[in-house]
Amino acid sequence: MSTDTYLAVFLGSKTSPKWAAWNAMSDAERKAKELEGIAAWKGWAEKHQGAIQAMGGPLGKTKRVDDKGIADIANEMGAFTVVRAASHEAAAKMFENHPHFAIFPGERVEIMPRCCRSRAVRAPPSFRGARERANPESRDSGFGSFEPPRNDGGNTGSPNPACASDLHARLM
C-alpha cells in the first residue's frame, strides 16, 4: 500500500431534491433507510479498514472569517474521512456507490490528495505555545506534534511553495 494520503469530504445540500425526498418519507420509511444506511456504512468501513487512516466524522456548524469579520454560514460539507491509497484514482474508487449518496441523501464525496510531501511543518514562532517559547527544544507546539527542520531535503521547516501556490489557485 502506498503512503499517499487522501482527504474525502462528504457533501450535500439540505435544499437538494434528495433531501426533499428524504424529508418526504414517513418516519418509519426514514428509520428503515437510516438502519440500512448505517449497516452499509459499517460494511464499507470494514471493507476498507486497512486504508482508513482516520474515520473522521460529521462536521459541525461553520463560521466564516474574512475581512468583514466572523459570520455563521451554511456550506455543503457534512463529514470527512482520511484514507491511504496507491493513487488518487484508487482512493476515489473506494467511494463508488458509498452509502452517503447511495442510501442517505448526500450528494457526493470529493477526494483530494494531501498536497505537501514533506513532513509536518513547524508553526512560526508567533504561533507557538508558551511552553515551546520557554523551551525551544520542545516537540509540542500546542498544535500537535511537529518535526523539526531537517537538512536532508525532507522537511524544510517551511511550507512547500508548490502547495501554497496550488491552494491559492484553488481559491481563485
PAKOLKE-522857 format. One record per residue (C-alpha): residue in one letter; x, y, z; residue number from 1. Coordinates in steps of 0.1 Angstrom, whole numbers. Layout:
<sites>
A/X/Y/Z/NUM
...
</sites>
This chain:
<sites>
M/0/0/0/1
S/13/34/-9/2
T/17/61/17/3
D/-3/86/-4/4
T/-29/102/18/5
Y/-63/115/7/6
L/-90/135/23/7
A/-125/126/14/8
V/-151/152/21/9
F/-188/142/21/10
L/-210/169/6/11
G/-247/175/2/12
S/-272/204/4/13
K/-303/204/26/14
T/-321/222/-2/15
S/-314/194/-28/16
P/-341/172/-43/17
K/-325/142/-25/18
W/-331/159/9/19
A/-366/169/-1/20
A/-374/132/-9/21
W/-357/121/23/22
N/-378/145/43/23
A/-410/135/25/24
M/-406/99/37/25
S/-427/87/66/26
D/-409/83/99/27
A/-410/45/95/28
E/-396/47/60/29
R/-368/71/70/30
K/-359/50/101/31
A/-357/19/79/32
K/-334/37/54/33
E/-313/50/83/34
L/-307/15/96/35
E/-299/3/60/36
G/-275/31/56/37
I/-258/26/89/38
A/-253/-11/81/39
A/-240/-3/47/40
W/-216/24/60/41
K/-202/-1/86/42
G/-198/-26/58/43
W/-179/0/37/44
A/-156/8/67/45
E/-149/-29/73/46
K/-141/-35/36/47
H/-117/-5/36/48
Q/-104/-8/72/49
G/-68/-12/60/50
A/-69/20/40/51
I/-88/42/65/52
Q/-63/64/84/53
A/-89/85/102/54
M/-126/76/102/55
G/-133/113/107/56
G/-169/121/113/57
P/-196/147/110/58
L/-187/183/107/59
G/-204/210/128/60
K/-218/244/121/61
T/-195/266/101/62
K/-181/301/108/63
R/-166/322/80/64
V/-138/346/89/65
D/-128/372/64/66
D/-120/409/62/67
K/-156/417/71/68
G/-154/397/104/69
I/-170/365/116/70
A/-203/351/104/71
D/-223/319/107/72
I/-227/303/73/73
A/-240/271/58/74
N/-220/250/33/75
E/-223/216/17/76
M/-196/199/38/77
G/-211/172/61/78
A/-183/149/71/79
F/-147/137/63/80
T/-126/106/62/81
V/-88/102/56/82
V/-76/72/36/83
R/-44/59/20/84
A/-44/45/-15/85
A/-19/37/-43/86
S/-33/66/-64/87
H/-58/93/-65/88
E/-80/71/-88/89
A/-77/42/-63/90
A/-88/65/-35/91
A/-118/77/-55/92
K/-128/42/-64/93
M/-132/34/-26/94
F/-161/58/-25/95
E/-180/45/-56/96
N/-216/38/-45/97
H/-209/49/-10/98
P/-240/49/13/99
H/-236/87/18/100
F/-252/92/-16/101
A/-264/57/-25/102
I/-287/54/6/103
F/-286/86/25/104
P/-295/120/9/105
G/-258/131/5/106
E/-249/142/-30/107
R/-212/133/-34/108
V/-178/126/-19/109
E/-149/147/-31/110
I/-114/132/-27/111
M/-83/153/-27/112
P/-46/143/-22/113
R/-25/157/6/114
C/-5/182/-14/115
C/27/186/6/116
R/50/156/5/117
S/72/170/33/118
R/65/160/69/119
A/46/183/93/120
V/56/219/92/121
R/67/238/123/122
A/45/266/134/123
P/60/301/131/124
P/74/315/164/125
S/44/338/169/126
F/20/308/168/127
R/39/285/191/128
G/26/278/226/129
A/41/293/257/130
R/57/260/267/131
E/76/259/234/132
R/87/295/236/133
A/101/288/271/134
N/117/256/259/135
P/126/258/221/136
E/136/222/221/137
S/101/211/230/138
R/84/190/203/139
D/49/201/213/140
S/38/234/198/141
G/3/234/212/142
F/-9/224/177/143
G/1/188/180/144
S/34/172/172/145
F/57/185/146/146
E/91/176/132/147
P/119/200/135/148
P/136/211/102/149
R/159/186/86/150
N/189/192/64/151
D/184/162/42/152
G/159/176/17/153
G/129/163/36/154
N/110/187/59/155
T/125/222/53/156
G/105/237/82/157
S/85/259/58/158
P/55/253/36/159
N/61/238/2/160
P/57/267/-23/161
A/40/244/-48/162
C/14/236/-22/163
A/8/272/-13/164
S/5/281/-50/165
D/-19/252/-56/166
L/-40/263/-26/167
H/-41/299/-39/168
A/-51/287/-74/169
R/-79/266/-59/170
L/-92/297/-41/171
M/-91/320/-71/172
</sites>
